[in-house]
Amino acid sequence: MSNSDLIVSVRAYVVPSVGGINSAPDPQATEEVFNWQRQKVANPMTKYPEFRDNRSAATGRDSGATVLVEVESASGVIGIATTNGGVVAASIIELHLADMVEGESPFAHERVWDRMFRSTMAYGRKGVVMHAISAVDLAVWDLHGKLTGMPVWALLGGKVLDAIEVYGTGPTASSIEKLGFWGAKLPLTWGPSEGAEGFRRNIERARIARETVGDDFPLFYDCWMALDVDYAARLAAELEPLGFLWIEEPLLPDDYAGHAELRRRMPSTMMLNTGEHEYTAYGHKLLCEAGVDVLQPDPNWCGGITELRRIAAVANAHGKRIIPHVGGQYTYHFLTSYAQTFVAEFPVMQGNGDEIKPFHAPLLLGEALPVDGKIVLDDSPGFGLTRNEDVRIVRPMSREALAGLA
């Protein structure tokens, strides 16, 4: 490695939000008309009436804002990656992580990751700090690929699969089946605080979904941390005769004892999946020990590709499957090179869920899209993504700007 390959700059940008995301929709949305991003979805804040009918409002003003990271080598080659967390994540990257990464080799993934993780130990380990670490880690992998002219899947050991089977996450099971996906994941709409009527409507929506697709088409419910053990156990018991394959993330992510109790009470023919909001291999090890069937780490949040590999090792040691939460191109490169790959997730969450649109668009271009329910990656270097220069980005924080205020 020459000095021209060393990382000389780490920069973080935020994509300004466009209005309308917090507009309140019709809470009586049905299987036929639903918008995952704007309409009613059971969530951790459903217990509070003012947040009950709007998923976006329940997650806060800036937490979902996209962050773009650029990691530049001395030769001017730039690796890019994304996460969310808005200005907070961008500030952590600019004012802390950059000091740990600049001057390092983009080929030394374990060293770079360890420097970021250990240096943030006092205030990190989970949440937005791990989002920030994830984005930098992914950008370093992208830079590694671009410097060597190799796709990340090749850096990870080469293809195990030529094509990855994909299920769709979206508003209607019927539209997802028509698009050729392997299965469909639907959002749970009503939470425990909405009583017996809400529970009945959740089951009715599941029944309608089953009637609109083939008997053997896999279905699942995404419960997004909204339930308690008793509600989740009763829900699983009602869904099992409808052929639902799993329920996903029903409990708060840190409730390891609750997951163990729920697994004991669920039908043996259904899987308990979670891990989207878990971080690092340490947390996923606790989920394995609690009896969770499938781990769902998100490469944009869990620590990037470097930590995702460790999570996979933990899963293998416990005989568990991994189905990463979304992740787009980052997930596909990992799964293409992973011997135990089962299936990947693709979000179909715009409009009525009847059209395949790139997950990384409009910010990033070059994404592989599913054809007949399968993803195939090409040989493009890095993750194969480039920034769309037409999308405005803002650098909200930098060490240079703060130095000028001193």
VENKA-V896671 format. One line per field, one symbol per residue. ss: DSSP state (a for helix, b for strand, c for the rest). phi: phi as a letter, one per 20 degrees, with the letter a starting at -180 (. if undefined). psi: psi as a letter, one per 30 degrees, with the letter a starting at -180 (. if undefined). Layout:
ss->???
phi->???
psi->???
This chain:
ss->ccaaabbbbbbbbbccccccccccccccccccccccccccccccccccaaacccaaaacccccccbbbbbbbbccccbbbbbbbcaaaaaaaaaaaaaaaacccbcccaaaaaaaaaaaccccccccaaaaaaaaaaaaaaaaaaaaaccbaaaaccccccccbbbbbbbccaaaaaaccccbbbbbccccaaaaaaaaaaaaaaaaaaaaacccccbbbbbccccccaaaaaaaaaaaacccbbbbbcccccccaaaaaaaaaacccccbbbbcccccaaaaaaaaaaccccbbccccccccaaaaaaaaaaaaaacccbbccccccaaaaaaaacccccccbbbbbcccccccccccccccbbcccccbccbbccccccbcccbbccccccbccccaaaaaaac
phi->.effeffdbccccdegfdfofdfeeffegdgfcbcgfddfcgbfdgfegfdfdbgfffdnfdfeffddddddefenfcecacbcplffffffffecfgfedfneefeefffffffffffdgfcdnbmfffgffgffgffffffgfffemdfffffepnfedfbdfcdddafcfffffffnffacddffeddgfemfffffffffffffgffecffdffcbdedlmeddffffffffffegfemfebddlfdgfeefffffffffefgfededdapgdecmfffffffffengececfdffcfpnfgfgffffffgffdmdeccgflnlgfffffffddfegdbddcfccdmemdbecgfefefddoffdfclmcdceeeffmemdcfeffefccefbbffffffef
psi->klfffkkfkkkklkjklklffgkkajfgkafejkjeefakkklfgffjefgegjeeefglefefkkkkkkjklffgkkklllaafbeeeeeeeefdeeffekflkffieeeeeeeeeefgefgbelbfeeeeeeeeeeeeeeeeeeefgkleeefgflkekfkkkklkkaekeeeeeffgleakklkkeklefgaeeeeeeeeeeeeeeeffllegjkllkjfhgflleeeeeeeeeefefggkelkkhflkffieeeeeeeeeflkfflkjklfeglklfeefeeeeffgkekkhkkffefgaeeeeeeeeeeeefghllkjkjcfbeeeeeeefgkfgkdllkkkigkbghgkjkkeflfeklgkkkkkhgkkkkagklbfgklkjffkklkjfkleeeeeff.
